[in-house]
Amino acid sequence: SDSPQALFPIVQGGIHPGLRRDAARAIRGMHDWPGFAIGGLSVGESKPDMYAMLEVVDPELPPDRPRYLMGVGFPEDLIEGVRRGMDLFDCVAPTRMGRNGTVFTSDGRHNVKRAEWRSDAGPLDAACRCTVCARFSRGYLRHLYVSDEILGLRLLSLHNVHFLFTLMRNARDAIQAGGFEGWARDWLE
């Protein structure tokens, strides 16, 4: 096709392995799709159930086509998704959490409303190389947030998006180096 767009069918089936398997097989047999989306997960089921459904779908889809896991965007879920054959992700989590004052960092999630951050001159995450961490202190970001300054919401969201991009770049590097499993295990611990 000469179309600049790629139409991905969506594999559904809830947390029912048989339905997921049947949907993947039926969709795969309909057309030579450029890729496949997996939907209906990350909508309230447990994380182990979501991961189990990815394990059901993985062998049913062609390994040479991208797999798009819809609506998943927490760091641990991205890593677990990659472990189970997923390639593409999207989610409102990094920006929604930023707008609610929560940031992803190399030592977990934190809320900028923390009182101890009031006078903290350090970055959100000392390991992060984003513009927000390079230019603004925890204390200043906390001030912006508690003062309802929209700049604070934007900066926290930018940091979170950068954090996830960096995480995925590191995952890609680990895959290319042949050490993804060890990298993932270390990161998740």
N, C-alpha and C positions, 0 to 999 in steps of 0.2 A: 504494500500500500504506500501511496505517496503522502499520506496524511502525517502532519507533524505531531499528532496526538497518538497516544497509546491507550487503547481501551482494555482495561483489566476487569474480567468478571470477578464477582465477589463470592467466595466460598463461605456459606453460612452453615448453621446446624447447631447453634447453642453449645452446650457442654455434653452433647450426645455423640460419642465416637462414630457410631454407625451413620448418623446423618451427615456428619462432617466428611467422612470417607466417601459416602455416596455422592454428596454434592461435588466434592473435588473430582471424582471420576467422571461424573456427568458433564461438568463444565469443561474438563480437559478434553473430552471426546467431541465437543461441539465445534471446535475451531482451533486453529493454530494461533493461540493468543500470544501476544508479546510479553505478557506477565500475568500474575494472579494476585488478587487481593484476598485477604482473610479478614472478615468482618464479624461483628457480633460478639467480640471478646472485649475485655476491659469495660464491661458495662454492669459490673456488680458481682460477677462470679469471683471465686477465690483465685489467687495467683497460681496455686498448683493446678487448678482446673484449666486455667488459660494455657499454662505451659503444656499440660497433657494434650489439649486439643491441637496445639502446634505440632506436637510429636505425632499425632494421628495424621495430620494434613501433609507434613513434610515429605514422606515417601510417595504420596499420591500425586505430587506436582513435579513437572519436569525440572531437573536440577539446573538446567541452563537458562532458566527464565527467572526474572526478578519476582520476589514475593513481597507484597506490601501489607504489613500488619497495621490495620486501620485503628486510629485512636489510642495508640500506646506511646507513652513518652516519659515515663519515669526511668531514671538511670538503670536501676536493676532490671526492669522489664525489657529495656533495649538490649542489654547484654544477654539476658535469658532468651530473647527473641532471636538474636544473631546465633546463639548456640543451637537453636532449633531451625535454622535455615532461612530466617527472615532477612530481608535486605533493605526495605524501605519502611519508614515510620512517619506518623504525623500525630500531633497531639496539642491540645491547648494548655497542658499542664505547665510548661515552663513560663508562659506569659501569665496565666491565671495565678500561679503561685507567686510570681513576682508582684502582681497587682495586689496580692493579699499579704505581702511582706515576707514571704518565705523564699529562701535561696538554696540552691544546690551548692554544696562545697565538697572538697575532697575528704572532709571528715563528717559528712552527713548533711542533713537539712537543718537550717537554722531560720529563726524568725528575727527580723531586724528590730522588732519592738523590745528585744531583751534589754533590760535596764543596764546590764554591765557593758553594753555597747555604746552607751551615751557619750563617753569620752574616749572611746577606742580609736586610736589613730591608724590602726592596721587595716589592710584590705579585707574584703569579704572572705577571700580565700588566698592565702599566701602562695599556693601552688598554681593559681590561675593567672593567665597572661592577657586577660581581656582588658579593654580600655577602662571599664568601670573599676576593676581591681587596681589598675595602674594609676588611676587619677583621683579616686575618691575613697575616703576612709569609712569604716563601719559607722563611726559616730556621725559623720555628715549624712550618710545614707539613711541612718536611723532618724536623724532630724528631719530630712525631707519626707520620710514616710509618715512619721507621727504628726507632721505639720500639714499633711494632705497636699503636699506639693506634687503635681503630676510628674515632674522630672524624676522623683524618687521611684515611682512605679515603672517608668520607662527604663531607668538604669537597672533596676532589679531584674526586669524582664530580659534586657539585653544580656546581663550576666548569665542568667539561666540558659538562654539559647546558646550562648558561647560555650558554656559548660557542657551542654549536650553535644554540640559540634565537636568539641575537643575529645569527648568520650568516644564518639564514633570514629574520629580519625585515629585514635589510639587503638580501637578495636580493629580497624582496617589494617593498621601497621602490624598488629599482632598476628592477624590472619596471614598476611603476606610473608611474615617471618616464620610462619609455621608454629607459633606458640600461643595461639588464641586460648586454648583451654587453660593453660597455666595462668595467663594474663587475667582471664575472666574469673578464675577461682580466687586469685589474689585480690582483684578489685572488689569482688562481692564480699570477701571477708573484711 
